Amino acid sequence: MKSEAFVAGQRAELQFASIAKSKGWHVRSATRHQNIFNHIDFFISANANTYSVDVKAQKKESRNLHQQDEWHVIEFVGVVHPATTIVNFSENTFDPLNPNFSLGSGRHGWIYGDATMIAFEMSDEFVIVNRKRLLRHCADLINFNCRVLVSQYAKYCVYSRKDRGDLVSYIHKNDLYNICYLQWKKPAS
């Protein structure tokens, strides 16, 4: 059975691709390998410009809350499957501009993927930002010395799920609008 987050992600990806095509972009899906290991969902091309894009669906602030578009997850270290007890973070501070992936799961988060653009789903549009610019922006915004134990408190702090080895933070949607490259409205329902 597919998780609710997986289904929401697939829905957002299909909607993004549909909007891109309606705007005259040529859309090509990434391979399964590119999707899993390079964090790329699509390649879009128009007017001699080609971008690789990772689409991010709206998220819940915690498992028990509803989907929202105010706060968006930034993944610095990816989750390990299956859960294990040997991936907990040490007390070392994570440096996003000089990351040490021997901490946690050892898996690069999507912010270090190969996508040139990240498309964040909002309630009524997609906000598309340059991935490298987003990383620099997050390095300035997030306090990596501030670790929280509950995901909904990870706003500009970092959070790691017990036995999963990941490292994430939430930033506000206004931070994405401040570095926005493109905004694509969703069609009216």
C-alpha positions as CSV (number, residue, x, y, z in Angstrom):
1,M,0.0,0.0,0.0
2,K,1.4,3.4,-1.0
3,S,1.7,6.0,1.8
4,E,-0.4,9.2,1.8
5,A,2.8,11.3,1.3
6,F,3.8,9.1,-1.8
7,V,0.4,9.6,-3.4
8,A,0.5,13.3,-2.7
9,G,3.9,13.5,-4.3
10,Q,2.8,11.7,-7.4
11,R,-0.2,13.9,-7.7
12,A,1.9,17.1,-7.4
13,E,4.4,15.7,-10.0
14,L,1.6,15.0,-12.5
15,Q,0.1,18.4,-12.0
16,F,3.4,20.1,-12.4
17,A,4.1,18.3,-15.6
18,S,0.7,19.2,-17.0
19,I,1.1,22.9,-16.2
20,A,4.6,22.9,-17.7
21,K,3.2,21.4,-21.0
22,S,0.3,23.9,-21.0
23,K,3.0,26.7,-20.9
24,G,4.8,25.3,-23.9
25,W,7.6,23.4,-22.1
26,H,8.7,20.1,-23.4
27,V,8.6,17.7,-20.4
28,R,10.6,14.4,-20.1
29,S,10.3,12.2,-17.0
30,A,13.6,11.3,-15.3
31,T,14.6,7.7,-15.2
32,R,13.9,5.7,-12.0
33,H,17.7,5.9,-11.2
34,Q,17.7,9.7,-11.7
35,N,14.7,10.0,-9.6
36,I,16.0,7.9,-6.7
37,F,19.7,8.8,-6.7
38,N,19.8,12.3,-8.3
39,H,16.6,13.7,-6.9
40,I,15.3,14.6,-10.4
41,D,11.6,14.1,-11.4
42,F,11.6,15.9,-14.8
43,F,13.6,17.6,-17.4
44,I,11.8,20.6,-18.9
45,S,12.9,22.5,-22.0
46,A,11.8,25.7,-23.8
47,N,13.6,28.4,-25.8
48,A,16.9,26.6,-25.7
49,N,16.8,26.4,-21.9
50,T,16.7,23.0,-20.2
51,Y,16.3,22.5,-16.4
52,S,16.2,19.4,-14.3
53,V,13.4,19.7,-11.7
54,D,12.6,18.0,-8.4
55,V,8.9,18.5,-7.4
56,K,8.0,18.9,-3.8
57,A,4.4,18.3,-2.7
58,Q,2.8,20.2,0.2
59,K,3.7,18.6,3.5
60,K,2.2,18.1,6.9
61,E,4.1,19.8,9.8
62,S,3.7,16.5,11.7
63,R,2.0,13.2,11.1
64,N,-1.2,14.2,12.9
65,L,-1.7,17.6,11.2
66,H,-3.2,18.4,7.8
67,Q,-1.3,19.3,4.6
68,Q,-0.4,23.0,4.5
69,D,1.6,25.3,2.3
70,E,3.0,27.8,4.9
71,W,6.0,25.7,5.9
72,H,8.2,23.6,3.5
73,V,10.6,20.8,4.4
74,I,14.3,21.1,3.4
75,E,16.1,17.8,3.5
76,F,19.8,17.9,4.2
77,V,20.4,14.3,5.1
78,G,18.2,11.6,3.6
79,V,16.3,8.9,5.5
80,V,17.7,5.4,5.9
81,H,15.5,2.3,5.2
82,P,14.9,0.2,7.2
83,A,15.1,2.0,10.5
84,T,18.3,1.3,12.4
85,T,19.9,2.3,15.7
86,I,23.4,3.1,14.3
87,V,22.6,6.3,12.4
88,N,21.9,8.8,15.2
89,F,23.5,12.2,14.8
90,S,26.5,13.1,17.0
91,E,26.6,16.4,18.8
92,N,28.5,17.9,15.8
93,T,26.9,20.8,14.0
94,F,26.0,20.2,10.4
95,D,27.4,22.7,8.0
96,P,25.1,22.9,5.0
97,L,27.8,24.5,2.7
98,N,30.4,21.9,3.7
99,P,28.3,18.9,4.7
100,N,29.7,15.9,6.5
101,F,27.6,12.9,5.3
102,S,29.2,10.5,7.7
103,L,26.7,12.0,10.1
104,G,23.3,10.4,10.2
105,S,22.2,8.0,7.4
106,G,25.1,9.1,5.2
107,R,22.6,9.8,2.4
108,H,22.6,13.2,0.7
109,G,19.3,15.0,1.1
110,W,17.5,16.3,-2.0
111,I,19.0,19.8,-1.4
112,Y,22.3,18.3,-2.6
113,G,20.7,16.5,-5.6
114,D,21.4,17.1,-9.2
115,A,18.2,19.1,-10.0
116,T,18.8,22.6,-11.1
117,M,15.3,23.7,-9.9
118,I,13.0,22.7,-7.1
119,A,9.3,23.2,-7.7
120,F,7.4,23.7,-4.4
121,E,3.7,23.0,-4.5
122,M,1.5,25.7,-2.9
123,S,-2.3,25.6,-2.6
124,D,-2.8,27.5,-5.8
125,E,0.6,27.4,-7.6
126,F,4.0,26.0,-7.9
127,V,7.0,28.2,-6.8
128,I,10.1,27.2,-8.7
129,V,13.5,28.1,-7.2
130,N,17.1,27.5,-8.2
131,R,18.4,24.6,-6.0
132,K,21.9,26.1,-5.4
133,R,20.4,29.4,-4.5
134,L,18.0,27.7,-2.1
135,L,20.9,25.9,-0.4
136,R,22.8,29.2,0.2
137,H,19.6,30.8,1.4
138,C,18.9,28.0,3.9
139,A,22.5,28.2,5.2
140,D,21.7,31.8,6.2
141,L,18.2,31.2,7.5
142,I,18.5,28.0,9.5
143,N,20.2,27.6,12.9
144,F,22.0,24.3,12.7
145,N,22.9,24.5,16.3
146,C,19.3,24.4,17.3
147,R,18.0,20.7,17.3
148,V,14.5,20.0,18.2
149,L,12.8,16.7,19.1
150,V,9.4,17.3,17.4
151,S,9.1,18.0,13.7
152,Q,6.5,20.8,14.1
153,Y,9.2,22.8,16.0
154,A,11.8,22.5,13.3
155,K,11.1,25.9,11.9
156,Y,14.5,27.3,11.1
157,C,16.0,24.6,13.4
158,V,16.9,21.0,12.5
159,Y,15.1,17.8,13.3
160,S,16.1,14.2,13.0
161,R,13.7,11.3,13.4
162,K,14.8,8.6,15.9
163,D,16.6,5.8,14.1
164,R,16.1,7.2,10.6
165,G,19.3,9.3,10.3
166,D,17.7,12.1,8.4
167,L,18.2,15.8,9.0
168,V,15.5,18.3,7.9
169,S,14.2,21.8,8.6
170,Y,11.2,23.9,7.8
171,I,11.3,27.3,6.1
172,H,8.4,29.6,5.5
173,K,6.9,30.0,2.0
174,N,7.9,33.7,2.0
175,D,11.5,32.6,2.0
176,L,10.8,30.7,-1.3
177,Y,9.0,33.7,-2.8
178,N,12.0,35.8,-2.0
179,I,14.2,33.7,-4.3
180,C,11.5,32.6,-6.8
181,Y,12.6,32.0,-10.4
182,L,9.1,31.1,-11.8
183,Q,5.6,31.0,-10.4
184,W,3.1,28.7,-12.2
185,K,-0.6,29.0,-11.2
186,K,-2.6,25.8,-10.9
187,P,-5.7,25.7,-13.1
188,A,-8.9,26.5,-11.3
189,S,-10.7,23.4,-10.0
